[in-house]
Amino acid sequence: AAIYGVPPYETEQVADEIVAFADIGEFIHRPVKEYSSGMNARLGFSVAVHILPDIVMIDEALAVGDKAFKTKCSEKLDELLSENRTLVMVSHNERDIKRLCDRAVWLHQGKMMMDGEVKHVLKEYDQFMKPKGTTIPKKPPQQAPDPENP
């Protein structure tokens, strides 16, 4: 939370909620450098959504963890949106984009390709991503082994 500029006394007020949400058990008392990438992501997401920011920025946040954790994250994002907080989400998951966003910006190789209503941007993105004139090469037929030359 200090990275986000949250004073220690404010972090202490929500520390129990952060730990409970992250659900990393007794590992909370271990050095963070010993955490797996999934544990880091769980704790980072939990901190980010519990310090009550006006803007929440997440990058594929719902891609980590088990189904129960993903559901908990999704519900927390719904709660933040209902409080009129702004969510900036970087994702390739169309289902999450459709559910959580009312505007989409499509970036490709560092350039903005489109900005607008989610369904229109996703439609154009899908068209762009469809293979164009490519064919999958067929494997040559396998030949029966030659009994004379194994």
C-alpha positions as semicolon CSV with decimal commas, in nm:
position;residue;x (nm);y (nm);z (nm)
1;A;0,000;0,000;0,000
2;A;0,297;0,229;0,061
3;I;0,380;0,201;-0,311
4;Y;0,038;0,353;-0,380
5;G;0,113;0,637;-0,139
6;V;-0,125;0,518;0,130
7;P;-0,014;0,620;0,480
8;P;0,058;0,329;0,719
9;Y;-0,229;0,421;0,953
10;E;-0,479;0,389;0,665
11;T;-0,330;0,056;0,558
12;E;-0,354;-0,073;0,915
13;Q;-0,728;0,003;0,914
14;V;-0,787;-0,242;0,626
15;A;-0,497;-0,484;0,682
16;D;-0,720;-0,766;0,810
17;E;-0,953;-0,728;0,510
18;I;-0,656;-0,731;0,271
19;V;-0,514;-1,049;0,424
20;A;-0,852;-1,223;0,435
21;F;-0,928;-1,136;0,073
22;A;-0,585;-1,248;-0,054
23;D;-0,641;-1,581;0,120
24;I;-0,275;-1,676;0,133
25;G;-0,301;-1,820;0,483
26;E;0,003;-1,844;0,704
27;F;0,224;-1,728;0,416
28;I;0,128;-1,370;0,501
29;H;0,401;-1,383;0,765
30;R;0,667;-1,500;0,517
31;P;0,888;-1,258;0,322
32;V;0,719;-1,152;-0,003
33;K;1,030;-1,258;-0,197
34;E;0,932;-1,618;-0,110
35;Y;0,582;-1,582;-0,260
36;S;0,488;-1,748;-0,585
37;S;0,379;-1,520;-0,868
38;G;0,018;-1,620;-0,800
39;M;0,048;-1,526;-0,432
40;N;0,202;-1,192;-0,529
41;A;-0,085;-1,125;-0,769
42;R;-0,346;-1,219;-0,508
43;L;-0,193;-0,992;-0,246
44;G;-0,136;-0,708;-0,493
45;F;-0,496;-0,720;-0,616
46;S;-0,625;-0,732;-0,260
47;V;-0,422;-0,427;-0,159
48;A;-0,524;-0,236;-0,472
49;V;-0,897;-0,285;-0,418
50;H;-0,900;-0,233;-0,043
51;I;-0,724;0,103;-0,025
52;L;-1,034;0,257;-0,188
53;P;-0,875;0,422;-0,487
54;D;-1,071;0,648;-0,722
55;I;-0,909;0,470;-1,017
56;V;-0,830;0,099;-1,019
57;M;-0,583;-0,017;-1,283
58;I;-0,554;-0,391;-1,338
59;D;-0,374;-0,606;-1,590
60;E;-0,534;-0,947;-1,645
61;A;-0,622;-0,952;-1,275
62;L;-0,883;-1,220;-1,315
63;A;-0,638;-1,452;-1,489
64;V;-0,475;-1,574;-1,168
65;G;-0,599;-1,796;-0,894
66;D;-0,859;-2,062;-0,861
67;K;-1,225;-2,026;-0,951
68;A;-1,324;-1,910;-0,603
69;F;-1,063;-1,633;-0,604
70;K;-1,160;-1,521;-0,954
71;T;-1,524;-1,501;-0,844
72;K;-1,425;-1,299;-0,537
73;C;-1,221;-1,060;-0,755
74;S;-1,507;-1,021;-0,998
75;E;-1,751;-0,941;-0,717
76;K;-1,509;-0,687;-0,570
77;L;-1,473;-0,514;-0,906
78;D;-1,853;-0,499;-0,935
79;E;-1,865;-0,342;-0,590
80;L;-1,605;-0,079;-0,683
81;L;-1,790;0,004;-1,004
82;S;-2,116;0,041;-0,811
83;E;-1,934;0,302;-0,598
84;N;-1,860;0,497;-0,920
85;R;-1,490;0,424;-0,914
86;T;-1,305;0,414;-1,245
87;L;-1,167;0,083;-1,366
88;V;-0,890;0,069;-1,624
89;M;-0,846;-0,294;-1,724
90;V;-0,590;-0,440;-1,963
91;S;-0,721;-0,773;-2,085
92;H;-0,774;-1,011;-2,373
93;N;-1,070;-1,172;-2,197
94;E;-1,372;-1,056;-2,397
95;R;-1,618;-1,187;-2,137
96;D;-1,466;-0,970;-1,863
97;I;-1,441;-0,671;-2,095
98;K;-1,809;-0,700;-2,192
99;R;-1,916;-0,745;-1,830
100;L;-1,706;-0,477;-1,665
101;C;-1,647;-0,207;-1,925
102;D;-1,862;0,050;-2,101
103;R;-1,579;0,168;-2,325
104;A;-1,289;-0,011;-2,491
105;V;-0,960;0,102;-2,635
106;W;-0,788;-0,142;-2,869
107;L;-0,411;-0,112;-2,880
108;H;-0,189;-0,290;-3,131
109;Q;0,190;-0,263;-3,127
110;G;0,173;0,054;-2,918
111;K;-0,078;0,231;-3,141
112;M;-0,443;0,300;-3,071
113;M;-0,649;0,118;-3,332
114;M;-0,995;0,208;-3,201
115;D;-1,169;0,373;-2,907
116;G;-1,540;0,341;-2,848
117;E;-1,833;0,130;-2,743
118;V;-1,722;-0,214;-2,624
119;K;-1,924;-0,422;-2,870
120;H;-1,801;-0,221;-3,170
121;V;-1,436;-0,233;-3,066
122;L;-1,452;-0,607;-2,993
123;K;-1,620;-0,673;-3,329
124;E;-1,341;-0,490;-3,514
125;Y;-1,076;-0,661;-3,304
126;D;-1,227;-1,003;-3,381
127;Q;-1,225;-0,923;-3,754
128;F;-0,863;-0,811;-3,733
129;M;-0,759;-1,129;-3,551
130;K;-0,923;-1,370;-3,798
131;P;-0,666;-1,547;-4,015
132;K;-0,653;-1,393;-4,360
133;G;-0,596;-1,634;-4,648
134;T;-0,383;-1,869;-4,450
135;T;-0,414;-2,241;-4,482
136;I;-0,284;-2,505;-4,254
137;P;-0,040;-2,724;-4,445
138;K;-0,149;-3,084;-4,463
139;K;0,086;-3,346;-4,333
140;P;0,215;-3,576;-4,606
141;P;0,051;-3,917;-4,591
142;Q;0,248;-4,163;-4,386
143;Q;0,396;-4,444;-4,584
144;A;0,378;-4,802;-4,472
145;P;0,715;-4,926;-4,344
146;D;0,923;-5,105;-4,604
147;P;0,980;-5,460;-4,477
148;E;1,298;-5,479;-4,689
149;N;1,445;-5,160;-4,541
150;P;1,327;-5,109;-4,183
